[in-house]
Amino acid sequence: MRIHCLQHVPFETPATIAEWAMLHNHSISYTCFFEKTCSLPSLTDFDALLIMGGFMNVDEENFFPWLRDEKVFIKKAIDAGKKIIGICLGSQLIAASLGCKVYKDKEKEIGFFPVTFSNEALHNPLFNHFTQSYTLFHWHGDTFDLPEEAIVLASTTVCKHQAYLLDSNILGMQFHLEMNEETIEKMLLHDGDELNEQGIYIQSAEEIRSRYTYLKQNREDIFVLLNKFLNSSPNSFSIG
C-alpha cells in the first residue's frame, strides 16, 4: 500500500503509524508543509492519505497560505474515494474541506485522558477491540461541526467529536492514538508553553510523563485499527 502523509510541523510525525507501515512493507511519502518547497502528489500516486496534527488553525491562511491548497486537495481525495485518516488538525481539516465550521472548544485537552467509545463504535468491527472507556493522549483546543452523515465514534466531556467515521473510508480522530514517547517529548519541547495555561484538562509535563505506561496498549490497538481500516474493502465498516 502507498500511503501519503500531509505533515504540518516537524515534530508531529506519524510515529507508530510509520512503524506499522514499515513492519507491513507499506510505503509512506510525504508533503511537509513546513519546508520551503513542497508539493502535493497526484491522486494516482497513493492509496491512502494520512493528515497529521499541528498548532495552526484550519482558517489561518494568511499565515499559512498552503492551507488553502491542502483543503482543496483533501476534498479531491475524498471525492476520489481514498482511504483517509485525519489526526487532530487533520480531523479538523477534513471537516473544513467538507464545509463544516471549525472553532475554539470550551476547554483545551492536553495530556492523557479517557475517551468514551459509543455503542455504535463498540459494535463495529473497526473499533470493537477497544474498551468503552479508553485512555490516550490529547493535545487540542479546537473542535468542529460533524460532517453530514458522519457517525461519532468517541467523545469526552469537553469534546463531543473525538472520533468519527464517514462513508466507511474516512476516519477522523481528535486524539493522538499514534503517539510514542519520542513524539510527545518533542511536543513538550516545542509547544510546552501551553501547559502553563489555566485549565482543568491541562496536565503538567510531569503528569504526562507519569502516564507513558498507556502508550504500550495504544500502540497495540492502533496496529489492530490500521490492519482493519487500511486493509479493508469499501463499506466494510459502515454503521447504521
Residue pairs with C-beta under 8 A, 6 or more apart in sequence:
1 21
1 24
1 26
1 27
1 47
1 48
1 230
1 231
2 26
2 27
2 29
2 45
2 46
2 47
2 48
3 21
3 26
3 27
3 28
3 29
3 46
3 47
3 48
3 49
3 50
3 230
4 28
4 29
4 30
4 31
4 41
4 45
4 46
4 48
4 49
4 50
5 14
5 28
5 29
5 30
5 31
5 50
5 51
5 52
6 30
6 31
6 33
6 49
6 50
6 51
6 52
6 70
6 73
6 74
6 90
7 13
7 14
7 30
7 31
7 32
7 33
7 34
7 52
8 33
8 34
8 52
8 53
8 54
8 56
8 89
9 34
9 53
9 54
9 55
9 190
10 32
10 34
11 183
11 186
11 187
11 189
11 190
12 52
12 53
12 54
12 88
12 183
12 186
12 187
13 52
13 183
14 21
14 28
14 50
14 52
14 178
15 178
15 179
15 180
15 182
15 183
16 178
16 179
16 180
16 218
16 219
16 222
16 223
17 50
17 85
17 178
17 222
17 226
18 28
19 219
20 26
20 222
20 223
20 226
21 27
21 28
26 230
28 50
29 41
29 45
29 46
31 38
31 39
31 40
31 41
32 38
33 64
33 66
33 70
38 66
40 69
40 70
40 73
43 76
43 77
43 80
43 82
46 82
47 82
47 83
48 82
48 83
48 84
48 85
48 230
49 74
49 77
49 82
49 83
49 84
49 85
50 84
50 85
50 87
50 90
51 74
51 84
51 85
51 86
51 87
51 89
51 90
51 91
51 93
51 94
52 87
52 88
52 89
52 90
53 87
53 88
53 89
53 90
53 139
53 140
53 176
54 88
54 89
55 191
56 63
56 64
56 67
56 89
57 102
57 142
58 67
58 71
58 89
58 92
58 93
58 96
58 102
58 142
59 67
59 96
59 102
60 67
61 67
61 68
67 93
70 93
71 93
71 96
71 97
72 97
74 84
74 93
74 94
74 97
75 97
75 98
77 84
78 84
78 94
78 97
78 98
78 170
81 169
81 234
82 169
83 169
83 170
83 229
83 230
84 94
84 169
84 170
84 171
85 171
85 172
85 173
85 229
86 92
86 93
86 94
86 170
86 171
86 172
86 173
87 173
87 176
87 177
87 178
88 139
88 140
88 173
88 174
88 175
88 176
90 172
91 144
91 161
91 163
91 164
91 172
91 173
91 174
92 102
92 142
92 143
92 144
92 174
94 147
94 166
94 170
94 172
95 102
95 144
95 145
95 146
95 147
95 172
96 102
96 144
98 147
98 148
100 144
100 145
100 146
100 147
101 144
101 145
102 142
102 143
102 144
102 145
103 142
103 143
103 144
104 141
104 142
104 143
105 140
105 141
105 142
105 143
105 158
105 159
106 158
107 141
107 158
107 199
107 200
107 201
108 140
108 141
108 194
108 197
108 199
108 201
108 202
109 138
109 139
109 140
109 141
109 156
109 158
109 159
109 201
109 202
110 138
110 139
110 140
110 194
110 195
110 199
110 201
110 202
110 203
110 208
111 137
111 138
111 201
111 202
111 203
111 207
111 208
111 211
112 135
112 136
112 137
112 138
112 203
112 207
112 208
112 211
112 214
113 135
113 136
113 138
113 156
113 201
114 133
114 134
114 135
114 136
114 156
115 133
115 134
115 135
115 136
115 154
115 155
115 156
115 162
115 163
115 175
116 132
116 133
116 154
116 155
116 156
117 127
117 130
117 131
117 132
117 133
117 134
117 153
117 154
117 163
118 151
118 152
118 153
118 154
118 155
120 151
120 152
120 153
120 239
120 240
121 127
121 128
121 130
121 153
121 154
121 163
121 165
121 239
122 128
122 130
122 132
124 153
124 165
124 237
124 239
125 228
125 236
125 237
126 165
126 171
126 225
126 228
126 229
126 232
126 237
127 153
127 225
129 221
129 224
129 225
130 221
134 154
134 221
135 211
135 214
136 175
136 176
136 177
136 179
136 214
136 218
137 175
137 176
137 177
137 179
137 184
137 208
137 214
137 215
137 218
138 174
138 175
138 176
138 201
139 176
139 187
139 191
139 194
140 159
140 174
140 175
143 159
143 160
143 161
143 174
144 161
146 152
146 161
146 164
147 164
147 166
149 166
149 167
150 164
150 165
150 166
150 170
150 172
151 164
151 165
151 166
151 239
151 240
152 160
152 161
152 162
152 163
152 164
153 162
153 163
153 164
153 165
154 162
154 163
154 173
154 175
155 161
155 162
156 162
158 201
159 174
161 172
161 174
162 173
162 174
162 175
163 171
163 172
163 173
163 174
163 175
164 171
164 172
165 171
165 172
165 237
165 239
166 172
167 238
168 232
168 234
168 235
168 236
168 237
168 238
169 234
171 229
177 218
177 221
177 222
177 225
178 222
179 215
179 218
180 215
180 219
181 212
181 215
184 208
184 212
188 195
188 205
188 208
192 205
194 202
195 202
195 203
195 204
195 205
203 211
228 237
229 237
